[in-house]
Amino acid sequence: MSHGGWFFRLIEQDDGSWHFYRGLSLQSRHTTLDDARTRAVTMAEDYRPSTVFSHHLDGRIDTVATFAAE
């Protein structure tokens, strides 16, 4: 891989739903953080090295998962 890894982001929306992005590309929309997290972590495992972040409306950014290169 020529770049330093993939970033997967879960972005909380005003209505409480979550959008899941791989890089700048919207992958899916979810009604709960748990559903979005499951989808993102499953995909991130296949795109190592990768990191999954959740971005909350209150400004918090949490690291959900990190996968090292194999």
Gaussian input, Z-matrix of N, CA and C with variables (Angstrom, degrees):
# hf/3-21g

backbone

0 1
 N
 C     1     B1
 C     2     B2     1     A1
 N     3     B3     2     A2     1     D1
 C     4     B4     3     A3     2     D2
 C     5     B5     4     A4     3     D3
 N     6     B6     5     A5     4     D4
 C     7     B7     6     A6     5     D5
 C     8     B8     7     A7     6     D6
 N     9     B9     8     A8     7     D7
 C    10    B10     9     A9     8     D8
 C    11    B11    10    A10     9     D9
 N    12    B12    11    A11    10    D10
 C    13    B13    12    A12    11    D11
 C    14    B14    13    A13    12    D12
 N    15    B15    14    A14    13    D13
 C    16    B16    15    A15    14    D14
 C    17    B17    16    A16    15    D15
 N    18    B18    17    A17    16    D16
 C    19    B19    18    A18    17    D17
 C    20    B20    19    A19    18    D18
 N    21    B21    20    A20    19    D19
 C    22    B22    21    A21    20    D20
 C    23    B23    22    A22    21    D21
 N    24    B24    23    A23    22    D22
 C    25    B25    24    A24    23    D23
 C    26    B26    25    A25    24    D24
 N    27    B27    26    A26    25    D25
 C    28    B28    27    A27    26    D26
 C    29    B29    28    A28    27    D27
 N    30    B30    29    A29    28    D28
 C    31    B31    30    A30    29    D29
 C    32    B32    31    A31    30    D30
 N    33    B33    32    A32    31    D31
 C    34    B34    33    A33    32    D32
 C    35    B35    34    A34    33    D33
 N    36    B36    35    A35    34    D34
 C    37    B37    36    A36    35    D35
 C    38    B38    37    A37    36    D36
 N    39    B39    38    A38    37    D37
 C    40    B40    39    A39    38    D38
 C    41    B41    40    A40    39    D39
 N    42    B42    41    A41    40    D40
 C    43    B43    42    A42    41    D41
 C    44    B44    43    A43    42    D42
 N    45    B45    44    A44    43    D43
 C    46    B46    45    A45    44    D44
 C    47    B47    46    A46    45    D45
 N    48    B48    47    A47    46    D46
 C    49    B49    48    A48    47    D47
 C    50    B50    49    A49    48    D48
 N    51    B51    50    A50    49    D49
 C    52    B52    51    A51    50    D50
 C    53    B53    52    A52    51    D51
 N    54    B54    53    A53    52    D52
 C    55    B55    54    A54    53    D53
 C    56    B56    55    A55    54    D54
 N    57    B57    56    A56    55    D55
 C    58    B58    57    A57    56    D56
 C    59    B59    58    A58    57    D57
 N    60    B60    59    A59    58    D58
 C    61    B61    60    A60    59    D59
 C    62    B62    61    A61    60    D60
 N    63    B63    62    A62    61    D61
 C    64    B64    63    A63    62    D62
 C    65    B65    64    A64    63    D63
 N    66    B66    65    A65    64    D64
 C    67    B67    66    A66    65    D65
 C    68    B68    67    A67    66    D66
 N    69    B69    68    A68    67    D67
 C    70    B70    69    A69    68    D68
 C    71    B71    70    A70    69    D69
 N    72    B72    71    A71    70    D70
 C    73    B73    72    A72    71    D71
 C    74    B74    73    A73    72    D72
 N    75    B75    74    A74    73    D73
 C    76    B76    75    A75    74    D74
 C    77    B77    76    A76    75    D75
 N    78    B78    77    A77    76    D76
 C    79    B79    78    A78    77    D77
 C    80    B80    79    A79    78    D78
 N    81    B81    80    A80    79    D79
 C    82    B82    81    A81    80    D80
 C    83    B83    82    A82    81    D81
 N    84    B84    83    A83    82    D82
 C    85    B85    84    A84    83    D83
 C    86    B86    85    A85    84    D84
 N    87    B87    86    A86    85    D85
 C    88    B88    87    A87    86    D86
 C    89    B89    88    A88    87    D87
 N    90    B90    89    A89    88    D88
 C    91    B91    90    A90    89    D89
 C    92    B92    91    A91    90    D90
 N    93    B93    92    A92    91    D91
 C    94    B94    93    A93    92    D92
 C    95    B95    94    A94    93    D93
 N    96    B96    95    A95    94    D94
 C    97    B97    96    A96    95    D95
 C    98    B98    97    A97    96    D96
 N    99    B99    98    A98    97    D97
 C   100   B100    99    A99    98    D98
 C   101   B101   100   A100    99    D99
 N   102   B102   101   A101   100   D100
 C   103   B103   102   A102   101   D101
 C   104   B104   103   A103   102   D102
 N   105   B105   104   A104   103   D103
 C   106   B106   105   A105   104   D104
 C   107   B107   106   A106   105   D105
 N   108   B108   107   A107   106   D106
 C   109   B109   108   A108   107   D107
 C   110   B110   109   A109   108   D108
 N   111   B111   110   A110   109   D109
 C   112   B112   111   A111   110   D110
 C   113   B113   112   A112   111   D111
 N   114   B114   113   A113   112   D112
 C   115   B115   114   A114   113   D113
 C   116   B116   115   A115   114   D114
 N   117   B117   116   A116   115   D115
 C   118   B118   117   A117   116   D116
 C   119   B119   118   A118   117   D117
 N   120   B120   119   A119   118   D118
 C   121   B121   120   A120   119   D119
 C   122   B122   121   A121   120   D120
 N   123   B123   122   A122   121   D121
 C   124   B124   123   A123   122   D122
 C   125   B125   124   A124   123   D123
 N   126   B126   125   A125   124   D124
 C   127   B127   126   A126   125   D125
 C   128   B128   127   A127   126   D126
 N   129   B129   128   A128   127   D127
 C   130   B130   129   A129   128   D128
 C   131   B131   130   A130   129   D129
 N   132   B132   131   A131   130   D130
 C   133   B133   132   A132   131   D131
 C   134   B134   133   A133   132   D132
 N   135   B135   134   A134   133   D133
 C   136   B136   135   A135   134   D134
 C   137   B137   136   A136   135   D135
 N   138   B138   137   A137   136   D136
 C   139   B139   138   A138   137   D137
 C   140   B140   139   A139   138   D138
 N   141   B141   140   A140   139   D139
 C   142   B142   141   A141   140   D140
 C   143   B143   142   A142   141   D141
 N   144   B144   143   A143   142   D142
 C   145   B145   144   A144   143   D143
 C   146   B146   145   A145   144   D144
 N   147   B147   146   A146   145   D145
 C   148   B148   147   A147   146   D146
 C   149   B149   148   A148   147   D147
 N   150   B150   149   A149   148   D148
 C   151   B151   150   A150   149   D149
 C   152   B152   151   A151   150   D150
 N   153   B153   152   A152   151   D151
 C   154   B154   153   A153   152   D152
 C   155   B155   154   A154   153   D153
 N   156   B156   155   A155   154   D154
 C   157   B157   156   A156   155   D155
 C   158   B158   157   A157   156   D156
 N   159   B159   158   A158   157   D157
 C   160   B160   159   A159   158   D158
 C   161   B161   160   A160   159   D159
 N   162   B162   161   A161   160   D160
 C   163   B163   162   A162   161   D161
 C   164   B164   163   A163   162   D162
 N   165   B165   164   A164   163   D163
 C   166   B166   165   A165   164   D164
 C   167   B167   166   A166   165   D165
 N   168   B168   167   A167   166   D166
 C   169   B169   168   A168   167   D167
 C   170   B170   169   A169   168   D168
 N   171   B171   170   A170   169   D169
 C   172   B172   171   A171   170   D170
 C   173   B173   172   A172   171   D171
 N   174   B174   173   A173   172   D172
 C   175   B175   174   A174   173   D173
 C   176   B176   175   A175   174   D174
 N   177   B177   176   A176   175   D175
 C   178   B178   177   A177   176   D176
 C   179   B179   178   A178   177   D177
 N   180   B180   179   A179   178   D178
 C   181   B181   180   A180   179   D179
 C   182   B182   181   A181   180   D180
 N   183   B183   182   A182   181   D181
 C   184   B184   183   A183   182   D182
 C   185   B185   184   A184   183   D183
 N   186   B186   185   A185   184   D184
 C   187   B187   186   A186   185   D185
 C   188   B188   187   A187   186   D186
 N   189   B189   188   A188   187   D187
 C   190   B190   189   A189   188   D188
 C   191   B191   190   A190   189   D189
 N   192   B192   191   A191   190   D190
 C   193   B193   192   A192   191   D191
 C   194   B194   193   A193   192   D192
 N   195   B195   194   A194   193   D193
 C   196   B196   195   A195   194   D194
 C   197   B197   196   A196   195   D195
 N   198   B198   197   A197   196   D196
 C   199   B199   198   A198   197   D197
 C   200   B200   199   A199   198   D198
 N   201   B201   200   A200   199   D199
 C   202   B202   201   A201   200   D200
 C   203   B203   202   A202   201   D201
 N   204   B204   203   A203   202   D202
 C   205   B205   204   A204   203   D203
 C   206   B206   205   A205   204   D204
 N   207   B207   206   A206   205   D205
 C   208   B208   207   A207   206   D206
 C   209   B209   208   A208   207   D207

   B1=1.4562
   B2=1.5176
   B3=1.3037
   B4=1.4516
   B5=1.5259
   B6=1.3223
   B7=1.4660
   B8=1.5230
   B9=1.3202
   B10=1.4545
   B11=1.5073
   B12=1.2995
   B13=1.4535
   B14=1.5106
   B15=1.3128
   B16=1.4661
   B17=1.5107
   B18=1.3236
   B19=1.4605
   B20=1.5155
   B21=1.3145
   B22=1.4567
   B23=1.5196
   B24=1.3231
   B25=1.4685
   B26=1.5192
   B27=1.3175
   B28=1.4537
   B29=1.5183
   B30=1.3306
   B31=1.4637
   B32=1.5325
   B33=1.3308
   B34=1.4599
   B35=1.5265
   B36=1.3300
   B37=1.4572
   B38=1.5276
   B39=1.3139
   B40=1.4692
   B41=1.5244
   B42=1.3277
   B43=1.4634
   B44=1.5283
   B45=1.3501
   B46=1.4570
   B47=1.5113
   B48=1.3233
   B49=1.4652
   B50=1.5302
   B51=1.3303
   B52=1.4575
   B53=1.5187
   B54=1.3281
   B55=1.4595
   B56=1.5261
   B57=1.3190
   B58=1.4543
   B59=1.5252
   B60=1.3347
   B61=1.4722
   B62=1.5252
   B63=1.3246
   B64=1.4650
   B65=1.5026
   B66=1.3298
   B67=1.4573
   B68=1.5198
   B69=1.3236
   B70=1.4648
   B71=1.5257
   B72=1.3288
   B73=1.4560
   B74=1.5306
   B75=1.3457
   B76=1.4609
   B77=1.5195
   B78=1.3248
   B79=1.4637
   B80=1.5236
   B81=1.3588
   B82=1.4582
   B83=1.5198
   B84=1.3365
   B85=1.4687
   B86=1.5251
   B87=1.3458
   B88=1.4602
   B89=1.5218
   B90=1.3150
   B91=1.4645
   B92=1.5187
   B93=1.3366
   B94=1.4691
   B95=1.5247
   B96=1.3074
   B97=1.4638
   B98=1.5204
   B99=1.3277
   B100=1.4618
   B101=1.5271
   B102=1.3344
   B103=1.4678
   B104=1.5265
   B105=1.3204
   B106=1.4630
   B107=1.5254
   B108=1.3131
   B109=1.4674
   B110=1.5246
   B111=1.3139
   B112=1.4646
   B113=1.5209
   B114=1.3090
   B115=1.4751
   B116=1.5293
   B117=1.3241
   B118=1.4659
   B119=1.5203
   B120=1.3103
   B121=1.4652
   B122=1.5290
   B123=1.3199
   B124=1.4661
   B125=1.5225
   B126=1.3267
   B127=1.4566
   B128=1.5324
   B129=1.3111
   B130=1.4667
   B131=1.5263
   B132=1.3187
   B133=1.4689
   B134=1.5256
   B135=1.3275
   B136=1.4693
   B137=1.5245
   B138=1.3229
   B139=1.4762
   B140=1.5269
   B141=1.2857
   B142=1.4636
   B143=1.5245
   B144=1.3230
   B145=1.4613
   B146=1.5312
   B147=1.3204
   B148=1.4599
   B149=1.5261
   B150=1.3223
   B151=1.4593
   B152=1.5227
   B153=1.3327
   B154=1.4578
   B155=1.5251
   B156=1.3323
   B157=1.4670
   B158=1.5251
   B159=1.3385
   B160=1.4669
   B161=1.5213
   B162=1.3255
   B163=1.4677
   B164=1.5300
   B165=1.3268
   B166=1.4597
   B167=1.5263
   B168=1.3258
   B169=1.4667
   B170=1.5270
   B171=1.3318
   B172=1.4690
   B173=1.5260
   B174=1.3489
   B175=1.4581
   B176=1.5221
   B177=1.3226
   B178=1.4720
   B179=1.5238
   B180=1.3155
   B181=1.4622
   B182=1.5166
   B183=1.3238
   B184=1.4591
   B185=1.5241
   B186=1.3258
   B187=1.4509
   B188=1.5192
   B189=1.3164
   B190=1.4641
   B191=1.5195
   B192=1.3405
   B193=1.4562
   B194=1.5175
   B195=1.3279
   B196=1.4657
   B197=1.5208
   B198=1.3191
   B199=1.4751
   B200=1.5162
   B201=1.3130
   B202=1.4647
   B203=1.5205
   B204=1.3333
   B205=1.4642
   B206=1.5135
   B207=1.3053
   B208=1.4692
   B209=1.5093
   A1=108.11
   A2=116.10
   A3=119.59
   A4=113.62
   A5=117.76
   A6=119.36
   A7=109.92
   A8=117.09
   A9=121.94
   A10=115.67
   A11=118.94
   A12=121.01
   A13=112.49
   A14=114.81
   A15=123.04
   A16=110.13
   A17=115.35
   A18=121.85
   A19=108.34
   A20=115.36
   A21=123.07
   A22=106.67
   A23=116.29
   A24=120.22
   A25=111.09
   A26=114.52
   A27=122.86
   A28=106.13
   A29=116.50
   A30=121.83
   A31=109.23
   A32=116.46
   A33=120.65
   A34=109.97
   A35=116.22
   A36=122.90
   A37=110.26
   A38=116.44
   A39=121.51
   A40=112.79
   A41=117.85
   A42=120.73
   A43=113.18
   A44=117.03
   A45=121.39
   A46=114.39
   A47=117.74
   A48=120.71
   A49=109.18
   A50=115.72
   A51=121.87
   A52=110.15
   A53=116.36
   A54=122.34
   A55=107.37
   A56=115.01
   A57=122.12
   A58=108.81
   A59=115.57
   A60=122.73
   A61=110.53
   A62=115.71
   A63=122.17
   A64=104.87
   A65=117.17
   A66=120.36
   A67=108.57
   A68=117.05
   A69=121.52
   A70=112.94
   A71=117.02
   A72=121.85
   A73=111.59
   A74=116.38
   A75=120.86
   A76=108.71
   A77=115.93
   A78=121.47
   A79=112.22
   A80=116.62
   A81=119.82
   A82=110.29
   A83=114.27
   A84=122.60
   A85=107.70
   A86=116.33
   A87=121.02
   A88=110.49
   A89=116.07
   A90=120.20
   A91=112.28
   A92=117.64
   A93=120.23
   A94=111.13
   A95=115.42
   A96=121.01
   A97=110.37
   A98=117.96
   A99=120.30
   A100=111.70
   A101=116.95
   A102=120.18
   A103=111.16
   A104=116.69
   A105=120.98
   A106=110.77
   A107=116.61
   A108=121.66
   A109=110.51
   A110=117.11
   A111=120.72
   A112=110.84
   A113=117.03
   A114=121.78
   A115=111.02
   A116=116.39
   A117=120.68
   A118=112.00
   A119=117.37
   A120=120.91
   A121=110.25
   A122=116.71
   A123=120.32
   A124=110.92
   A125=117.10
   A126=120.34
   A127=111.21
   A128=117.55
   A129=121.54
   A130=111.85
   A131=117.29
   A132=120.76
   A133=111.20
   A134=117.05
   A135=121.54
   A136=113.40
   A137=118.36
   A138=122.71
   A139=110.77
   A140=117.67
   A141=121.87
   A142=111.10
   A143=118.99
   A144=127.17
   A145=110.18
   A146=115.87
   A147=119.66
   A148=110.89
   A149=114.47
   A150=122.06
   A151=108.59
   A152=116.18
   A153=122.62
   A154=108.23
   A155=116.58
   A156=122.57
   A157=109.62
   A158=116.75
   A159=120.79
   A160=108.03
   A161=115.30
   A162=123.33
   A163=107.65
   A164=116.03
   A165=121.91
   A166=110.77
   A167=115.06
   A168=120.06
   A169=112.91
   A170=117.51
   A171=120.35
   A172=112.54
   A173=117.02
   A174=121.20
   A175=114.79
   A176=117.75
   A177=120.28
   A178=110.69
   A179=115.01
   A180=121.98
   A181=106.43
   A182=116.24
   A183=121.75
   A184=109.63
   A185=116.62
   A186=121.04
   A187=106.71
   A188=116.62
   A189=122.49
   A190=110.26
   A191=117.24
   A192=121.68
   A193=109.68
   A194=115.45
   A195=121.98
   A196=107.49
   A197=115.96
   A198=121.56
   A199=109.28
   A200=116.62
   A201=122.84
   A202=109.89
   A203=115.23
   A204=120.37
   A205=109.03
   A206=114.83
   A207=118.33
   A208=111.08
   D1=135.28
   D2=-175.25
   D3=-90.01
   D4=-11.57
   D5=179.39
   D6=-111.70
   D7=174.43
   D8=-173.78
   D9=-80.62
   D10=1.41
   D11=178.35
   D12=131.95
   D13=174.53
   D14=-178.70
   D15=-101.57
   D16=145.86
   D17=172.37
   D18=-114.15
   D19=126.14
   D20=176.94
   D21=-113.15
   D22=129.71
   D23=-173.55
   D24=-126.81
   D25=136.05
   D26=173.61
   D27=-108.97
   D28=117.45
   D29=-173.35
   D30=-112.95
   D31=117.37
   D32=178.14
   D33=-70.21
   D34=137.04
   D35=-179.58
   D36=-101.99
   D37=164.32
   D38=-179.04
   D39=-58.23
   D40=-30.15
   D41=-178.88
   D42=-87.71
   D43=4.63
   D44=179.35
   D45=90.95
   D46=-6.01
   D47=176.35
   D48=-79.55
   D49=175.38
   D50=-176.64
   D51=-131.07
   D52=136.26
   D53=173.75
   D54=-106.37
   D55=137.53
   D56=-178.80
   D57=-110.09
   D58=122.97
   D59=179.87
   D60=-117.08
   D61=140.02
   D62=165.00
   D63=-107.89
   D64=111.96
   D65=-172.09
   D66=62.25
   D67=-125.09
   D68=179.16
   D69=-97.78
   D70=1.92
   D71=-173.35
   D72=-98.01
   D73=121.78
   D74=175.86
   D75=-67.15
   D76=123.18
   D77=-178.93
   D78=-96.77
   D79=-41.61
   D80=-176.96
   D81=-166.79
   D82=166.36
   D83=176.82
   D84=-121.08
   D85=143.50
   D86=-175.72
   D87=-138.46
   D88=148.72
   D89=179.33
   D90=-81.04
   D91=-22.55
   D92=-179.96
   D93=-129.97
   D94=155.28
   D95=175.71
   D96=-63.87
   D97=-38.70
   D98=-179.69
   D99=-59.46
   D100=-44.04
   D101=178.36
   D102=-64.19
   D103=-44.01
   D104=179.08
   D105=-63.69
   D106=-42.23
   D107=-179.76
   D108=-62.36
   D109=-44.50
   D110=179.60
   D111=-59.62
   D112=-46.30
   D113=179.82
   D114=-62.61
   D115=-46.32
   D116=-177.18
   D117=-65.58
   D118=-44.87
   D119=-178.17
   D120=-65.45
   D121=-40.53
   D122=177.86
   D123=-60.21
   D124=-44.41
   D125=179.64
   D126=-70.55
   D127=-41.77
   D128=-177.42
   D129=-60.93
   D130=-33.06
   D131=178.23
   D132=-60.10
   D133=-29.64
   D134=-178.95
   D135=-87.97
   D136=-6.32
   D137=-176.40
   D138=-122.14
   D139=48.12
   D140=-178.56
   D141=-70.38
   D142=147.02
   D143=-9.17
   D144=-72.59
   D145=146.07
   D146=-177.24
   D147=-155.00
   D148=158.83
   D149=177.02
   D150=-138.07
   D151=139.26
   D152=177.04
   D153=-109.83
   D154=128.43
   D155=178.11
   D156=-120.63
   D157=148.25
   D158=169.45
   D159=-113.77
   D160=131.82
   D161=-179.29
   D162=-111.17
   D163=113.74
   D164=-175.91
   D165=-96.58
   D166=154.58
   D167=-178.98
   D168=-60.24
   D169=-27.15
   D170=-179.10
   D171=-79.91
   D172=2.56
   D173=177.41
   D174=99.68
   D175=-10.76
   D176=178.36
   D177=-67.26
   D178=144.82
   D179=170.67
   D180=-128.16
   D181=118.14
   D182=-179.12
   D183=-109.42
   D184=141.23
   D185=170.95
   D186=-84.69
   D187=118.32
   D188=-176.73
   D189=-87.42
   D190=-43.76
   D191=-177.85
   D192=-160.58
   D193=150.65
   D194=176.28
   D195=-134.75
   D196=132.83
   D197=179.98
   D198=-123.08
   D199=122.01
   D200=179.06
   D201=-77.44
   D202=159.50
   D203=175.20
   D204=-63.28
   D205=147.25
   D206=179.56
   D207=-89.58

